[in-house]
């Protein structure tokens, strides 16, 4: 296992080679050697029990993927932005009940800006439509940063629904939250997150997009195109420079590794950058008194709280260009799992097979 390692003690019991072989078989069935792939890390009771890279980070250099390879983590970024907002709230530099008019007085309809609160952006319940014309203005959105991606929302004349009554996932909402961090702190939000979250967590190699950055030292992402046949499916790059909105960082600009995301999870659990009350609140379903959606909310600030193998799970997925990510924490069993890929993979299918395998080997007992 060239890029993986195994700690042989889990809950004080010796782990046979069987689960490791089964994990190798599971993940190996999804990743093709010498093609874009992914990295996986699995933790049980605060011990890393499986950590391995599959495939290559760059089809030009053939650099192999390892657990320390940096990937764009897509929407998992939103949890970092959320913690930036929660930290400022804890310091009483803002309130989650502040309306957007306080920070964006240039909304074309002031009454809408006064209705929508910071908490609505955090929970995807603002009712603000995503009015960006990313297809028609593709070249513009290839380089448009947070401000340009949030700007169309300030032209909203009519909400899709009343804030706090329904759920609709919103990427530009987090571009707006990133801008609020800048307005409150007077510094780039990327610098604020690096100083207040990356550093306490020990995430020394992770970084955040700022325009076209980073263009080196990270995995490149790819997509398959063409048709099966004599030449087979081919690969083309799909990340910065090819994917519109990639330069917008508040919704998906963090670059990290499976190793450093485990450091992030440890920092969360050990309350290194926020106290227990704020962390607990972030991972508990946020309740709205006038909820009218057909489905109950499963969103905290901004973690999703769901079930896996009938166990409570806190997590988030990420997708941006050809990058795919899955981040999962099972608090009852103290199991942490993260997978980062630089080509499309069926995350939920892999996750379900993984947890079924762990159950079979009594790791979820």
C-alpha positions in Angstrom: 0.0 0.0 0.0 2.3 2.7 -1.3 0.2 5.7 -0.4 -1.8 4.3 2.4 -1.2 3.2 6.0 -3.1 1.2 8.6 -3.2 1.6 12.3 -3.8 -1.9 13.6 -5.7 -1.0 16.8 -9.3 0.0 16.7 -11.1 0.2 20.0 -8.3 -1.8 21.5 -8.9 -4.8 19.2 -6.6 -6.0 16.5 -7.9 -5.4 13.0 -7.4 -8.2 10.5 -6.1 -7.6 7.0 -9.5 -8.5 5.7 -11.2 -5.1 6.1 -8.2 -3.4 4.5 -8.3 -5.7 1.6 -12.0 -5.1 1.3 -11.5 -1.4 1.4 -8.8 -1.6 -1.3 -11.2 -3.7 -3.4 -14.1 -1.3 -2.9 -12.2 2.0 -3.8 -10.1 0.3 -6.4 -13.2 -0.7 -8.3 -14.0 2.9 -8.9 -10.6 4.3 -9.7 -8.6 3.5 -12.8 -4.8 3.3 -12.5 -2.9 6.1 -14.4 -6.1 8.1 -14.7 -7.7 10.9 -12.5 -8.8 9.3 -9.3 -9.1 10.3 -5.7 -7.9 10.1 -2.1 -9.7 8.5 0.9 -9.3 8.7 4.6 -11.2 6.7 7.3 -11.0 7.3 11.0 -12.4 5.2 13.9 -12.2 6.4 17.5 -9.8 9.2 16.6 -7.4 6.8 14.9 -6.7 6.8 11.2 -7.5 3.3 10.1 -7.2 3.7 6.3 -5.6 6.4 4.2 -4.8 6.0 0.5 -4.5 7.7 -2.9 -5.7 6.3 -6.2 -4.8 7.5 -9.7 -3.1 10.6 -10.8 -3.4 14.3 -9.9 -2.4 15.6 -13.4 -2.6 13.7 -16.7 0.3 15.7 -18.0 2.8 15.1 -15.2 1.4 11.7 -14.1 1.9 12.9 -10.5 0.3 10.2 -8.2 -2.5 11.2 -5.9 -1.6 10.8 -2.2 -3.5 11.6 1.1 -1.7 15.0 1.1 -2.8 16.0 -2.5 -4.8 19.2 -2.5 -8.2 19.1 -4.3 -10.8 21.7 -4.6 -13.4 20.6 -2.0 -16.4 22.4 -3.6 -19.3 23.2 -1.4 -17.6 21.9 1.8 -16.1 25.4 1.6 -19.5 26.7 2.8 -18.8 25.3 6.3 -15.6 27.4 6.5 -17.5 30.5 5.5 -20.3 29.7 7.9 -17.8 29.3 10.8 -16.3 32.7 9.8 -19.7 34.2 10.2 -20.4 32.4 13.5 -17.1 33.5 14.9 -17.9 37.1 14.1 -21.3 36.6 15.7 -19.7 35.2 18.8 -17.5 38.3 19.0 -20.7 40.4 18.6 -19.4 42.0 15.4 -22.5 40.9 13.6 -25.8 39.1 14.3 -27.3 36.2 12.4 -30.5 38.3 12.5 -28.9 41.2 10.7 -30.7 41.9 7.5 -28.9 42.3 4.2 -29.8 46.0 3.9 -27.2 46.6 6.6 -24.4 45.3 4.4 -25.8 45.8 0.9 -27.7 49.1 0.8 -27.6 48.9 -3.0 -30.3 46.2 -3.3 -32.7 47.4 -5.9 -35.6 46.5 -3.7 -34.9 47.6 -0.1 -37.9 45.8 1.3 -36.4 42.5 0.1 -33.0 43.3 1.6 -34.7 44.1 4.9 -36.6 40.7 4.9 -33.6 38.5 4.2 -31.3 37.8 7.2 -27.8 36.4 7.4 -29.2 33.2 8.9 -31.3 32.7 5.8 -28.2 32.8 3.6 -26.5 30.3 5.9 -29.4 27.9 5.7 -30.4 28.2 2.0 -33.7 29.6 3.0 -33.5 33.2 1.7 -35.9 32.9 -1.2 -33.4 34.9 -3.4 -33.4 33.5 -6.9 -30.1 32.6 -8.5 -30.4 35.1 -11.3 -26.8 34.7 -12.7 -26.7 34.1 -16.4 -23.8 31.8 -16.4 -24.5 30.1 -19.7 -25.2 33.3 -21.7 -22.2 35.1 -20.1 -19.8 32.2 -19.8 -16.7 34.2 -20.5 -17.6 36.8 -17.8 -18.2 34.1 -15.2 -15.0 32.3 -15.9 -13.2 35.2 -14.0 -16.1 36.7 -11.9 -15.2 36.7 -8.2 -17.6 36.7 -5.2 -18.8 40.3 -5.7 -19.7 39.8 -9.4 -21.5 36.5 -8.5 -23.6 38.1 -5.8 -24.4 41.2 -7.7 -27.3 39.8 -9.7 -29.1 38.8 -6.5 -29.1 42.5 -5.5 -31.4 43.1 -8.5 -34.1 40.9 -7.1 -37.6 42.4 -7.4 -39.5 39.3 -6.2 -38.5 36.5 -3.9 -39.2 32.9 -4.8 -40.7 32.3 -1.3 -40.7 34.1 2.0 -37.4 33.8 3.9 -37.3 31.0 6.4 -40.3 29.1 5.0 -38.6 26.8 2.4 -35.3 25.4 1.3 -33.5 26.0 -2.0 -29.8 25.5 -2.3 -27.9 28.7 -3.2 -24.3 29.1 -4.2 -24.3 32.9 -4.5 -25.7 33.2 -1.0 -22.3 32.1 0.2 -20.6 34.6 -2.1 -22.6 37.2 -0.2 -21.6 35.8 3.2 -18.0 35.9 2.1 -18.5 39.6 1.3 -20.1 40.2 4.6 -17.0 38.8 6.3 -14.9 41.4 4.3 -17.2 44.3 5.2 -17.1 43.5 8.9 -13.3 42.7 9.2 -11.9 45.0 6.6 -9.7 42.2 5.2 -10.1 39.6 2.5 -12.3 36.8 3.7 -9.8 34.3 2.5 -7.2 35.8 4.8 -9.6 35.8 7.7 -10.4 32.1 7.3 -6.8 31.2 7.0 -5.9 33.0 10.1 -9.0 32.0 12.2 -9.7 28.5 11.0 -6.8 27.0 9.0 -4.1 28.0 11.5 -5.9 26.8 14.7 -6.6 23.5 12.8 -3.1 23.1 11.6 -4.1 23.2 8.0 -0.8 24.5 6.8 -1.0 23.4 3.2 -4.7 24.2 2.5 -5.5 27.4 0.5 -8.4 29.3 -0.9 -9.1 30.5 -4.5 -8.6 34.2 -5.1 -9.2 34.8 -8.7 -7.4 32.2 -10.8 -5.3 31.0 -7.8 -4.1 28.4 -7.3 -2.7 27.2 -10.7 0.0 24.9 -9.5 0.6 22.6 -6.5 -2.9 21.1 -6.7 -4.8 18.4 -8.5 -6.4 19.2 -11.8 -9.9 18.0 -12.4 -11.3 16.2 -15.5 -14.4 15.1 -17.2 -14.9 12.3 -19.7 -16.3 13.0 -23.2 -16.9 11.3 -26.4 -18.4 7.9 -27.0 -17.3 4.4 -26.2 -15.7 2.8 -29.2 -12.4 2.2 -30.8 -10.8 5.3 -29.2 -12.8 5.0 -26.0 -13.8 7.9 -23.8 -11.4 10.8 -23.6 -10.5 13.2 -20.8 -10.5 17.0 -20.8 -9.7 19.4 -18.0 -12.6 21.0 -16.1 -11.5 23.3 -13.3 -10.2 26.9 -13.2 -10.3 28.4 -16.7 -12.8 25.9 -18.0 -15.7 26.0 -15.5 -17.7 29.2 -15.0 -18.0 30.5 -11.5 -14.8 28.7 -10.4 -13.2 32.1 -9.5 -16.1 32.7 -7.1 -14.6 31.4 -3.9 -17.2 31.8 -1.1 -19.3 28.9 -2.4 -16.5 26.6 -3.3 -13.0 28.0 -3.1 -11.2 26.0 -0.5 -8.4 23.5 -1.6 -7.5 20.9 0.9 -6.4 17.2 1.3 -8.1 14.3 3.1 -5.3 14.6 5.7 -6.0 18.2 6.4 -9.8 17.8 6.4 -9.3 15.3 9.2 -7.4 18.1 11.0 -10.4 20.4 10.4 -12.8 17.9 11.9 -10.5 17.5 14.9 -10.4 21.2 15.4 -14.2 21.4 15.2 -14.6 18.6 17.8 -12.0 20.1 20.1 -13.5 23.6 19.8 -10.2 25.1 18.7 -11.7 28.1 16.8 -15.2 28.3 18.3 -16.7 27.3 21.6 -18.9 24.3 22.2 -22.1 26.2 22.1 -21.4 27.6 18.6 -20.1 24.3 17.2 -23.1 22.4 18.6 -25.4 25.0 17.1 -23.7 24.7 13.7 -24.5 20.9 13.6 -28.0 21.0 14.9 -31.0 21.5 12.6 -32.0 25.2 12.6 -35.6 25.5 13.3 -37.8 28.1 11.5 -41.3 28.7 13.1 -43.0 29.3 9.8 -41.6 26.3 7.8 -43.9 25.4 4.9 -41.7 23.1 2.8 -43.1 19.6 2.1 -39.9 18.1 3.6 -38.5 18.9 7.1 -35.3 20.9 7.1 -32.1 18.8 7.7 -29.7 21.8 7.7 -27.7 23.3 10.4 -25.3 26.2 10.0 -24.3 25.0 7.4 -23.9 21.2 7.9 -26.4 18.7 6.7 -27.8 16.4 9.4 -29.0 13.1 7.8 -29.0 9.3 8.5 -26.6 6.6 7.2 -27.2 3.0 8.2 -29.8 4.4 10.5 -27.1 6.4 12.3 -27.0 10.2 12.7 -24.6 11.7 10.3 -23.2 15.2 9.9 -21.7 16.0 6.6 -21.5 17.9 3.3 -20.7 17.0 -0.3 -18.8 19.2 -2.8 -18.9 19.4 -6.6 -17.1 21.9 -8.7 -16.0 21.3 -12.3 -14.5 17.8 -12.2 -13.9 17.8 -8.5 -16.2 15.6 -6.3 -16.0 15.4 -2.5 -17.8 13.6 0.3 -17.3 14.5 4.0 -19.1 12.4 6.7 -19.0 12.2 10.5 -21.0 9.6 12.5 -20.9 10.9 16.1 -22.4 7.8 17.7 -19.7 5.5 16.3 -16.9 8.0 16.1 -16.4 7.3 12.5 -15.1 9.9 10.1 -14.8 9.4 6.3 -13.7 11.8 3.6 -13.2 11.2 -0.1 -11.8 13.8 -2.6 -11.8 13.1 -6.3 -10.6 14.8 -9.5 -13.1 13.1 -11.7 -16.8 12.4 -11.3 -17.7 9.5 -8.9 -21.0 8.2 -7.5 -20.4 9.5 -4.0 -23.6 8.2 -2.4 -23.2 4.8 -3.9 -19.6 4.5 -2.7 -20.6 5.8 0.8 -23.4 3.3 1.1 -21.1 0.4 0.1 -18.4 1.6 2.5 -20.7 1.8 5.5 -22.2 -1.5 4.6 -18.7 -3.0 4.6 -17.9 -1.3 8.0 -21.1 -2.8 9.4 -20.1 -6.2 8.2 -16.8 -6.0 10.0 -18.6 -4.7 13.2 -16.9 -1.3 13.0 -20.4 0.3 13.5 -21.3 -1.6 16.6 
